[in-house]
Amino acid sequence: MREYSRLWFCGALFVIGLLIPLTQGHAEETTRQDLVRDGRVLELHISSEYTESMRQNLVAWIDFIATAMREVYGHWPRQRWQVSVAPVSAGASDPIPWAQVHRGQPDRVEFFTAANASVEQLMHAWTGYHEFAHLLIPYKGSGDAWFSEGLASYYQNLLQARTGIISEQQMWQKLYDGSQRGIADTTATGQTLTTASNKMRQQGGFMRVYWSGAWYFLAADTRLRQQSRGKLTLDLALKKLNECCANARLSVPEIVAKLDQLNRVLLFQSLYDDLVGSMKTPSFEPIYSSLGINLVDGRVTLQDTGPGARLRQQIAAGKAL
């Protein structure tokens, strides 16, 4: 939701209001626990303000979404990374009212949660998947915020579907509903996506920025699969980027160029060039039609058979041919 490189801020989708960290204003005491998978280390720092039972809930939740992240590349996107979790001072309907990513050495994801959220509530909250998904690319943390936020908005839904938190139908419905919020966001009317993205912190327009970016990655994923007859996927394309450049700090134009180069395609750059000059959130409907997804009064129904249906099912399952 927020992404920092040192002190850089790209925006947020929430109001902090009274949800103030309990530890604000004094040094925070935490307990540390390392999760190790495939020789990679996740340092988990949990505030001592939590009860022991709540701490166990948080460990189980982080382990669950971290396991979901391994499904994209077969391992975590960083050799060593950190997660910190602290409570907020007031109750909220959202179990995770505030979260942000800090780009550095190592990258760190920071969560602020309700003090008594259950494991189930945390697992069903989209925020954890969104923040973790930011780490799928070696983004330098500034410029073209739509790209990083779009990636996270796309993968937050894929990761939830792939872990069984939501169904495939719910995944496509959530993506479509998000696109409609983007289309309805007229804050930056008359501005290109580049301008809207750069001014998002000052003027708003988060929905257009986030969901234009999500369209980019859905379009890239779909076209890669269609052009390669299912052999190339966005997961595989991003994995190649991770293998070459995980420890780099790249601008979005550099990431786009690398994705085309590493995957021997002419796709990411052309989509980028078209989108940065766009004046509104692109419609998801043409892509949905190609994937065997019907829309009736804004409700998604899925075709069971046909080449589009098969491709759609592979996207949701995280599979290639």
N, C-alpha and C positions, 0 to 999 in steps of 0.2 A: 504494500500500500504506500508506504514511504520508502524511498531508497536513498541512502546517503553514500557519498564518497567523501570521506572526512566530514565536512559540514554541509554538503550539498543536499537540498530538499526538493523533491519532485512533486509533492502534493499528497493529498489524502482524501479518503471517501467518508470521513466521519467527523463528528464534532467532539472535541475532547471534553468540554464542559467541566462537570464535576468529577470526571473520571481521572483523578490525579494519582500517580504512583504513590503507594504508601511510603516508599523509601525516599521520596523527593525531599531534598534539603539536607540529607545526611548520607554518610557513606553506607552503601548497601552491603549487608552481609549475605553471602550466598554459600550454598554447598555445591560441590562439583562432582559430576559423575561422567565418565567417559563411555561412550558407546562406540564399539569398534566393529567394523564390517569390512571385509576384503582388504584388510591392512590399512583402512582409512579410519580417521578418528573424528568423532563429533564430541566436542566438549560441551556438556550441558551444565549450565550454571542456574540454579534455582534459588530464589530469594528465601532467606530463613524466616520471613514473615508467614510463610505457608505452614499449615499443620503437616504432620508426617503423612497422614492419609492423603492429603491433597498433593503432597509432593510425589507420592506414588502414582496418583492419577496423572500428574504432569509427565512423569517419566514414561508411563505407558502410552500417553498421547504422542509425545515427541518420537518415541520409538516407532509408533504406527505410521506417522506421516513420513518419517525418515525412510522407513522401509518402502513406502510408496514411491519415494524419489528414486530408489535403486532400480525400479522397474523401467525407467527411461533409458539409462545407459548400461544397466547391469551392475552399477556401482554408484556411489555418491559422486557428485560433480566436483568435489574438492577433496584433496588429500587430507586436509585438516580444516575444520570449520567449527563455529561456535553457535550455540543457542543460549540466550538468557531469558529467564521468565520471572516476572514480578507481578504482584497483585495490584489492583486499583482500589481506591478508597471507598467507592460507592458501588452498590449493586447495579447490574445492567441486564437487559434482556439478552444482549450479545455476550457470550462467554469470553470472547476475545475482542474487546472494544478498541484496542490500539496495538499496532505492530509496525515494525519498520526494519529495513535492511541497512546494515552498515558495510560498505565496501572497504576492505583493508587487508591486512595480513595478520590473522586470517579474516575472511568474511564472517560477519556475525548477524544472526537474525534475532531481533529483540521482540518479545511478546509481553503484553500486559493483559492479564486475565482476571475474570471474576474470582474471588477468593475461594469459592466453594463449587466451582463448575465440576460436573461429572466427566468421566472419561468419554461417555457417549456424546455429551454435549460438545466437548472439545473436538472429537473426531468428526462430528457433523458440521462444524463451523468451517466455512470456506477459507477463512483467513490464513490458517496454517499452510494449506496447500498453495495458496497464492504467494505467500512470502517465500516459501522454499523454492517455488518455481523460478523466482528471480535468479537463483544461483545456477540455472541451466546454461547461462551465457556469461562470458567473461567481460561484462559491461563495465565501462569505466565510471559510470555513475552520474553522467551528465550529458545533456543533449539528446534529442529524439526520445523523450520520455515515453511517447506512445508505443515505441518498440518494446521496451522492457515491460511496461505495464500491460501491453497487449499479450505478450508471451505469457505473463503470469495469469492474466484473465482467461486465456485459452486453456492452459495446463491445469489451472485449479479445478476445472470441470472434468478434464480427462483423468486426472489423478483420482478424483472422487469416484468416478465411474469404474476405473480399473481396480480400485480397492473394494468395490461393492457398497460404498456408502450411498451412492445414488444409482439408479438404473440407467441403461443407455437412453431410454426415452426421456428421462429427467435431465440427462446431460444435454441433449440436443434442445430441449425446451429452455433450459437455463441459458444456453448460448444465444438462442433466439430472443429470449426476453431481454438479455443484456444488450443485444443489437438494437432492439426497439427503444431502450433507454438512451442509447447513443444517438439514434435518429431524432428522438424527441428533445435532445439537449441542443437548444438554440443559442446558448451563451455566446458562442464564437461565430455566429452567423456572418458570412462574408469574409471569413479568414481561412487561409489554407490550414491543413493539418499541422504543418510545421509551426506556423504562427500560434495556433491554438495550443499546441503542446508546449511551446516555449513560454506562453503567458498563463499557463494553467494555474500556477500558484497564485498569481495576482487576480485573475478574472474568473476562475472556475472553468467550467466546461470539461470536468473530469470524465463524464460519461462518453462524450464524443471521442475524447483522446483514448481512453481505455478500450472502447469497443471498436474503434477503427483499427487499433492495433491487433485486437483479437481476430478481426476479419482477415488481416494480413497473414496470420499464422494458420488459420483455417484454410485460406486460399492456397498458401504454400504447401501445406500438408496434402490437400486434395490434388493439386496439380502434380506434385511429385509422384504420388501414387498412380495417378492416371497416365502420366507420360511414361512411367517405367513399368506399367502393368503390375504395380504393387510391390516392386522390388526396392524402390526408394521410399523413405518415409521421413517425416520431420524429425522423429526420434533419432533415426540413423544419421541424418544430416547434422543435427546438433551434437551428436556423439563425436563425429569427426572433428567438429570445431573444438569440442572439449579436449580431445586427444592432442590436438596441436597447440592449443592456446589457453588452457585452463588457468595458467598462472599469469596471463597477460591482462592488461586493462585496455580494452579496445573501444573505439567509438562505434556508433551504429553503422556508419558507412564502411568502416573497416570490417565489421562483423558480416555485413551483407556481401561484400566482395569476397571474403574468405569462404562463406557458405557456397557461393557459386563456384569458386575455384576448387574447393575440396571435393565437391560433389559432381563436378564437371557438368554443370547445368547453366542455363541462362534464364534464371527464374527469379531469384531473390532480388536482384538489382532492378529488374523491370517492374516487379511488384512495388518495390520501394519508390522508384521514380514516379509511378502512377499515383501512389497513395499520398506522398508528402504534399503534392499540389492539389489534393482533393478538397472540396469545399463542404462536404458533409460525410457522415458515416455511411459507408457502402452498405447496400442491402445484402443480407445473407441469403435471400430467397433463391437466386440462381444457383448458388452452390448447393443449397439444400435440395433443390430439384434434381441435381446431378447425382445426389447421394441417396435417392429413394426416400426422401423425407417430404411428406405432404403437410401443408399448413391450411387449416380450416378455422377461420375466425381467431387466428393467433395461436391455435393449439396444434402441437406437433403429433403426427401419426407416422409410423414407420412401415415401409414396405418390407415384406419378408424375403422377397426374392428379387433377382436381377443383379447386374453388375454393379450398379450404384449402391444397392443394399449391402452387397458383400464388402465393398470398399468402406462404406460407413461403419459396418460392424468391426472391421479391422482397425479403423481409427480409434473406436471406443475401447477395443480390447488391447491396443498397443501392439498389434501384430503386423508383419509383412508377409508377402507370399513366400 
